[in-house]
Amino acid sequence: MSGNGDKHQDDTILVVEDEPKIARLVSDYLTGSGFHPHHLEHGDEVIPWLEAQRPSLVLLDLMLPGTDGLTLCRQIRERWPTLPVIMLTARVEEVDRLLGLELGADDYICKPFSPREVVARIKAVLRRSRILSGQGGAEGAGSALVLDDDGWRALADGHDLGLTAVEFQLLKVMMNAPGRIFSRDQLMDHMYRDHRIVSERTVDSHIKKLRKKIGDVWPEREIIRSVYGVGYKYQPEE
């Protein structure tokens, strides 16, 4: 389980989880993958610890004793806006998912989950975070798709794709979870926060326009893929 460990030897992952068995399982897998996990189980401990330490990523449970996960996510975003946060939750209601994303969570993982999936999601978020911060090395140099949240822009190899607000939000949702398949209903909920009634063809139309704009810069790549009968996913090239 530790074959690729050395490449993550400097990455400390803060695991905030009040269920000891889950925390121990996740920590064991992170250690086996070369990460350095640090476990906290009470929400009130998180901000003081972050003031003294700087992890590479925070794995944050939604339901915690003391300060809850959503409040912590908001506080982390206000004080450390570039620190990646992945939220763990057993509450799968869509309103919680949307609220967490609005507060700045980089990804969501719903319980029960595979610890291997957690490690894979952490690696994906860290990889994306380093590309955005210019630390991606050869992987991010010259072939990066980068989102500029402040300017609502998507840059492919430095070229502004000229996305609309809806297209940007659509791309951001899928990029936040590489390889995850989103149904059209899920994408509509992210695209239109006022829950207006739109048809599934509206999603297809936005996807078509998004693909064309990406294809104008990268004609040989297909990074937004259809999954027949299910929906769409963002699949960056290896």
Sequence and secondary structure as in RCSB ss.txt:
>XXXX:A:sequence
MSGNGDKHQDDTILVVEDEPKIARLVSDYLTGSGFHPHHLEHGDEVIPWLEAQRPSLVLLDLMLPGTDGLTLCRQ
IRERWPTLPVIMLTARVEEVDRLLGLELGADDYICKPFSPREVVARIKAVLRRSRILSGQGGAEGAGSALVLDDD
GWRALADGHDLGLTAVEFQLLKVMMNAPGRIFSRDQLMDHMYRDHRIVSERTVDSHIKKLRKKIGDVWPEREIIR
SVYGVGYKYQPEE
>XXXX:A:secstr
  TTGGGGTT EEEEE S HHHHHHHHHHHHHTT EEEEE SGGGHHHHHHH   SEEEEESS SSS HHHHHHH
HHHH TTS EEEEES   HHHHHHHHHTT SEEEESS  HHHHHHHHHHHHHHHHHHTT  HHHHSSS EEEETT
TTEEEETTEE    HHHHHHHHHHHTSTT  EEHHHHHHHH TT     HHHHHHHHHHHHHHHHHH TT   EE
EETTTEEEE    
